[in-house]
Amino acid sequence: MKFKQINIPPVPAVLLAIISVQSGAAIAKGLFPILGAAATASLRIGISALILIAVYRPNFFKINAKQWKLVIPYGLSLGAMNLIFYFSIERIPIGLAVTLEFIGPLLLAVFGSKRRIDFFWVLLAAIGIALIAPWTNHGIDPLGILFALIAGGLWATYIVLGGKISKIMKGGDAVATGMVFASLLIVPFGIGGNGFSQLTPGLFSLGLALALLSSAIPFTLEMKALGQLPARTFSILMSLEPAAASLCALVFIQEKLSFNEILAVAFVVIASAGSTLSSRQTA
């Protein structure tokens, strides 16, 4: 018997996905010094694929050509986004990486907008991002910045493809199938980097928690939301990611928020709420 999906409204689904991802990021940070970025990403995506296949049991033989043409690039963009983002946070602070990565979804929100009020919400989100980014931090690795920007472009691609595939394929089946192709792309990097040689049962259990929190749970929630929200609205809601990253840093590694970061949280929350309310009024 297949897993029965819980009916969660799209906006709470996105918010839960954000909390889940940032909780998983705290686990990933602990694995990085031992396994490295490539092996950590491979462990996360590989276990996630196995979990999602076991839960949703997609029938690959029933997937038609139109669905394959979307689910394959969806999975590849998902895998590449996560691998390159992990390469980024190996070199630069995670707050800066998340902030730079969000440029992709933010640009998607701008180009997809048709009303003046939408530009106002995007502007508020952009101000929040500017405030939360540690622009005064000198000696930032330029390669880390480049990786974060590339991950942002892949994030925008993931949003667009996820929105399209959610219209023609069940969310759980799409995420599970896409995760298979994500694994095929990035697991070889983990094997080639020899990070798995350091793997222990304890580290594997952390990898399992990472897979659930950072991939299996949030990607399923996001797929559900993408099927019900415009890509533009989803992108602005995801502007909570930089703020959530800073809040999780306070909880998990006791990093206190500065005044600018508190302002950033306020701006992105207002932008997200405003986007959601204006979207409802349009509907």
VEXDREN-2710 file (C-alpha; in Angstrom, 1 decimal):
% VEXDREN-2710
k/r/px/py/pz
1/MET/0.0/0.0/0.0
2/LYS/1.3/3.4/-1.0
3/PHE/2.1/6.1/1.5
4/LYS/-0.9/8.4/1.9
5/GLN/0.1/12.0/1.4
6/ILE/-0.9/14.5/4.1
7/ASN/-2.9/17.4/2.8
8/ILE/-0.9/20.6/3.7
9/PRO/-1.8/24.0/2.2
10/PRO/0.9/25.3/-0.2
11/VAL/2.1/28.3/1.9
12/PRO/2.6/26.2/5.1
13/ALA/4.2/23.5/3.0
14/VAL/6.9/26.0/1.7
15/LEU/7.5/27.3/5.3
16/LEU/7.9/23.7/6.6
17/ALA/10.3/22.9/3.8
18/ILE/12.4/26.0/4.7
19/ILE/12.6/24.9/8.3
20/SER/13.5/21.4/7.3
21/VAL/16.2/22.4/4.9
22/GLN/17.9/24.7/7.4
23/SER/17.8/22.1/10.2
24/GLY/19.5/19.7/7.8
25/ALA/22.1/22.3/7.0
26/ALA/23.2/22.2/10.6
27/ILE/23.8/18.5/10.3
28/ALA/25.6/18.9/7.0
29/LYS/27.9/21.4/8.6
30/GLY/29.0/18.8/11.1
31/LEU/29.7/16.2/8.3
32/PHE/31.7/18.5/6.0
33/PRO/35.0/18.4/7.9
34/ILE/34.9/14.6/7.9
35/LEU/33.4/13.6/4.6
36/GLY/33.8/16.6/2.4
37/ALA/31.1/18.5/0.4
38/ALA/30.8/16.0/-2.5
39/ALA/30.4/12.9/-0.3
40/THR/28.0/14.7/2.0
41/ALA/25.9/15.8/-1.0
42/SER/26.1/12.2/-2.4
43/LEU/25.0/10.7/0.9
44/ARG/22.1/13.1/1.2
45/ILE/20.8/12.7/-2.3
46/GLY/21.5/9.0/-2.5
47/ILE/19.7/8.1/0.7
48/SER/16.8/10.5/-0.2
49/ALA/16.3/8.7/-3.5
50/LEU/16.1/5.3/-1.8
51/ILE/13.6/6.7/0.8
52/LEU/11.4/8.4/-1.7
53/ILE/11.3/5.3/-4.0
54/ALA/10.4/3.1/-1.1
55/VAL/7.6/5.5/0.0
56/TYR/6.1/6.5/-3.3
57/ARG/7.1/3.4/-5.4
58/PRO/6.8/5.2/-8.8
59/ASN/6.1/3.0/-11.8
60/PHE/8.8/4.0/-14.2
61/PHE/7.2/2.0/-17.0
62/LYS/4.0/4.2/-16.8
63/ILE/5.9/7.4/-17.2
64/ASN/5.2/8.8/-20.7
65/ALA/7.6/10.6/-23.0
66/LYS/6.3/14.1/-22.1
67/GLN/6.9/13.4/-18.4
68/TRP/10.4/12.0/-19.0
69/LYS/11.4/15.2/-20.9
70/LEU/10.6/17.2/-17.8
71/VAL/11.5/14.9/-14.9
72/ILE/15.0/14.1/-16.2
73/PRO/16.2/17.8/-16.4
74/TYR/14.2/18.5/-13.2
75/GLY/16.3/15.8/-11.4
76/LEU/19.6/16.8/-12.9
77/SER/19.0/20.5/-12.0
78/LEU/18.1/19.4/-8.4
79/GLY/21.2/17.3/-8.0
80/ALA/23.6/19.9/-9.6
81/MET/22.0/22.7/-7.4
82/ASN/22.8/20.8/-4.2
83/LEU/26.3/19.7/-5.2
84/ILE/27.4/23.1/-6.3
85/PHE/25.8/24.8/-3.3
86/TYR/27.8/22.5/-1.0
87/PHE/31.0/23.4/-2.9
88/SER/30.1/27.0/-2.3
89/ILE/29.6/26.7/1.5
90/GLU/32.9/24.8/1.7
91/ARG/34.6/28.1/0.7
92/ILE/32.3/31.0/2.0
93/PRO/30.0/31.5/5.0
94/ILE/26.6/29.7/4.6
95/GLY/24.7/33.0/5.2
96/LEU/26.5/34.6/2.3
97/ALA/26.0/31.5/0.1
98/VAL/22.3/31.3/0.8
99/THR/21.9/35.0/0.1
100/LEU/23.8/34.9/-3.2
101/GLU/22.0/31.8/-4.2
102/PHE/18.6/33.5/-3.8
103/ILE/19.5/35.9/-6.6
104/GLY/18.3/33.2/-9.0
105/PRO/14.7/32.9/-7.6
106/LEU/14.6/36.6/-7.0
107/LEU/15.3/37.3/-10.7
108/LEU/12.7/34.7/-11.6
109/ALA/10.2/36.6/-9.5
110/VAL/11.0/39.9/-11.2
111/PHE/10.8/38.6/-14.7
112/GLY/7.5/36.7/-13.9
113/SER/5.8/39.8/-12.5
114/LYS/3.1/41.7/-14.2
115/ARG/1.9/44.1/-11.4
116/ARG/3.5/47.0/-9.7
117/ILE/2.8/45.7/-6.2
118/ASP/4.8/42.6/-7.0
119/PHE/7.9/44.7/-7.7
120/PHE/7.4/46.3/-4.3
121/TRP/7.4/42.8/-2.5
122/VAL/10.5/41.8/-4.5
123/LEU/12.2/45.1/-3.6
124/LEU/11.5/44.4/0.1
125/ALA/13.0/40.9/-0.2
126/ALA/16.0/42.4/-2.0
127/ILE/16.6/44.9/0.8
128/GLY/16.4/42.1/3.3
129/ILE/19.0/40.1/1.3
130/ALA/21.3/43.1/1.1
131/LEU/21.1/43.6/4.9
132/ILE/21.6/40.0/5.8
133/ALA/24.6/39.4/3.6
134/PRO/28.0/39.9/5.3
135/TRP/29.2/42.3/2.6
136/THR/31.9/43.7/4.9
137/ASN/33.6/40.3/5.3
138/HIS/36.9/40.6/3.5
139/GLY/38.9/37.7/1.9
140/ILE/35.8/35.9/0.5
141/ASP/36.8/33.1/-1.9
142/PRO/35.6/34.3/-5.4
143/LEU/35.2/30.6/-6.4
144/GLY/32.7/30.2/-3.5
145/ILE/30.8/33.2/-4.7
146/LEU/30.7/31.9/-8.3
147/PHE/29.4/28.5/-7.1
148/ALA/26.7/30.2/-5.1
149/LEU/25.6/32.2/-8.1
150/ILE/25.5/29.1/-10.3
151/ALA/23.5/27.3/-7.6
152/GLY/21.1/30.3/-7.7
153/GLY/20.6/29.8/-11.5
154/LEU/20.0/26.1/-11.0
155/TRP/17.5/26.9/-8.2
156/ALA/15.5/29.1/-10.6
157/THR/15.6/26.3/-13.1
158/TYR/14.4/23.8/-10.5
159/ILE/11.4/26.1/-9.7
160/VAL/10.4/26.4/-13.3
161/LEU/10.7/22.7/-14.1
162/GLY/9.1/21.7/-10.8
163/GLY/6.1/23.9/-11.6
164/LYS/5.7/22.3/-15.0
165/ILE/6.2/18.7/-13.9
166/SER/3.8/19.1/-11.0
167/LYS/1.0/19.8/-13.5
168/ILE/1.4/16.5/-15.4
169/MET/2.8/14.1/-12.8
170/LYS/2.0/13.2/-9.2
171/GLY/4.2/15.1/-6.8
172/GLY/5.6/12.1/-4.9
173/ASP/6.4/10.2/-8.2
174/ALA/8.0/13.3/-9.7
175/VAL/10.3/13.9/-6.7
176/ALA/11.2/10.2/-6.3
177/THR/12.0/9.8/-10.0
178/GLY/13.9/13.1/-10.2
179/MET/15.9/12.2/-7.2
180/VAL/17.1/9.0/-9.0
181/PHE/18.6/11.2/-11.8
182/ALA/20.0/13.6/-9.2
183/SER/21.8/10.6/-7.6
184/LEU/23.1/9.4/-10.9
185/LEU/24.7/12.8/-11.4
186/ILE/26.3/13.5/-8.1
187/VAL/27.1/10.1/-6.4
188/PRO/30.1/9.6/-8.7
189/PHE/31.6/12.8/-7.3
190/GLY/31.2/11.4/-3.8
191/ILE/32.9/8.2/-4.8
192/GLY/35.6/9.9/-6.7
193/GLY/36.4/12.2/-3.8
194/ASN/37.0/9.2/-1.5
195/GLY/34.9/10.8/1.2
196/PHE/33.0/7.5/1.8
197/SER/36.1/5.9/3.1
198/GLN/35.5/7.9/6.4
199/LEU/31.9/6.7/6.7
200/THR/30.9/5.1/10.0
201/PRO/27.6/3.8/11.3
202/GLY/27.2/7.0/13.3
203/LEU/28.0/9.2/10.4
204/PHE/25.6/7.2/8.2
205/SER/22.8/7.8/10.7
206/LEU/23.5/11.5/10.5
207/GLY/23.4/11.2/6.7
208/LEU/20.0/9.5/7.0
209/ALA/18.7/12.5/9.1
210/LEU/20.3/14.9/6.6
211/ALA/18.5/13.1/3.7
212/LEU/15.1/13.3/5.4
213/LEU/15.5/16.9/6.6
214/SER/17.3/18.4/3.6
215/SER/15.9/16.5/0.7
216/ALA/13.1/13.9/1.1
217/ILE/10.8/16.1/3.3
218/PRO/11.3/19.6/1.8
219/PHE/11.4/18.5/-1.9
220/THR/8.1/16.7/-1.5
221/LEU/6.6/19.7/0.3
222/GLU/7.9/22.1/-2.4
223/MET/6.6/19.9/-5.2
224/LYS/3.1/20.1/-3.6
225/ALA/3.4/23.8/-3.3
226/LEU/4.7/24.3/-6.8
227/GLY/1.5/22.6/-8.1
228/GLN/-0.7/25.2/-6.4
229/LEU/1.4/28.4/-6.4
230/PRO/2.7/30.6/-9.2
231/ALA/6.5/30.3/-9.7
232/ARG/6.8/34.0/-8.8
233/THR/5.0/33.6/-5.5
234/PHE/7.0/30.5/-4.6
235/SER/10.2/32.4/-5.3
236/ILE/9.4/35.3/-3.0
237/LEU/8.3/32.9/-0.3
238/MET/11.7/31.2/-0.6
239/SER/13.2/34.6/0.3
240/LEU/12.8/33.4/3.9
241/GLU/15.8/31.1/3.3
242/PRO/18.5/33.6/4.2
243/ALA/16.6/34.7/7.3
244/ALA/16.0/31.1/8.3
245/ALA/19.7/30.3/7.9
246/SER/20.6/33.1/10.3
247/LEU/18.0/32.0/12.8
248/CYS/19.1/28.4/12.7
249/ALA/22.7/29.6/13.2
250/LEU/21.5/31.3/16.4
251/VAL/19.8/28.1/17.6
252/PHE/22.4/25.5/16.5
253/ILE/25.7/27.4/16.8
254/GLN/24.7/30.3/19.0
255/GLU/25.4/33.0/16.5
256/LYS/23.6/36.2/17.6
257/LEU/21.7/38.3/15.1
258/SER/22.9/41.8/14.4
259/PHE/20.6/44.8/14.1
260/ASN/20.8/44.6/10.3
261/GLU/20.0/40.9/10.4
262/ILE/16.9/41.5/12.5
263/LEU/15.8/44.2/9.9
264/ALA/16.4/41.6/7.2
265/VAL/14.2/39.1/8.8
266/ALA/11.4/41.7/9.1
267/PHE/11.8/42.7/5.4
268/VAL/11.7/39.2/4.0
269/VAL/8.8/38.2/6.3
270/ILE/6.7/41.2/5.1
271/ALA/7.6/40.5/1.5
272/SER/6.6/36.9/1.8
273/ALA/3.4/37.7/3.5
274/GLY/2.5/40.5/1.1
275/SER/3.2/38.3/-1.9
276/THR/1.0/35.6/-0.5
277/LEU/-1.9/38.0/0.3
278/SER/-1.8/39.7/-3.1
279/SER/-1.7/36.3/-4.8
280/ARG/-4.9/35.3/-2.9
281/GLN/-6.6/38.5/-3.9
282/THR/-5.8/37.9/-7.5
283/ALA/-7.1/34.3/-7.3
END
